[in-house]
């Protein structure tokens, strides 16, 4: 299908490197976990790693390109670089997405979907419960730091559309 380079036609790659129970309920089976934090605390690290590796692959990017998609939104968590336990490092999957975006001609919108302390108390913030992002300056500074790290890593990538 021919793509119009002046018009963004996009999809969201939600549920891939930020887990949301409503998108991938099978990951949460046989646990009481409602969020990624507690899923990992429950001992499902291997299952989560397998999900990251297999949920989205090159065939998916090719399919999207073949159907006329030219933009992808990728939700990421503040734990992207692997420095927030029990969360796993996921930046290598975002790197892969940029590699595929360059190969197949996508624009990428990186969405900081989970902020330290939880910006909304929902599962996609990493941990269900109290909203604490705005209650501690440390959380706000850490959020700015992660955005800076993402910016520095991808600022020269031709596929970056925005953060």
Protein Blocks (a to p, Z undefined) as FASTA:
>chain_A
ZZdfkbccdddfehilmccfklmmmlmgoiabfbfklmmmnopmmmmmmmmmmmpcfklm
mmmmmnopabdcddddfklnopacfbdcfklmmmmmmmmmmmnopacddddfbcghijno
paknopacjdfklmpmklmmmmmmmmmmmmmmmmmpmklnbZZ
